[in-house]
């Protein structure tokens, strides 16, 4: 039976929108396997990297999880200038030794 070494990393960020325009989350540049997004102050729209013309509209405190990502920078978001979203990245990896 093989042994595993797990590399599980979770980080939480607070992102404040600079404008009312669609913004990429590339400034956060975090490796991840999945991302959960929760608007904290106002509704927001999160755009899927596979289909950037389609957005997921989230109400305040509603959470959505994107799976199968490799980096947070592939997501875009749009909200009201000054509004805040909470982002949690999770990276799960393992190596057989």
Secondary structure, DSSP 8 states (H G I E B T S, - for coil): ---EEEEEEEEEEEEE-SSSS-EE-TTT--B-SEEEEEESSS-EEEE-TT-TT-EEEE-TT-EEEEES-SBGGG-EEEE-TT-EEEEEEEEEEEEE-
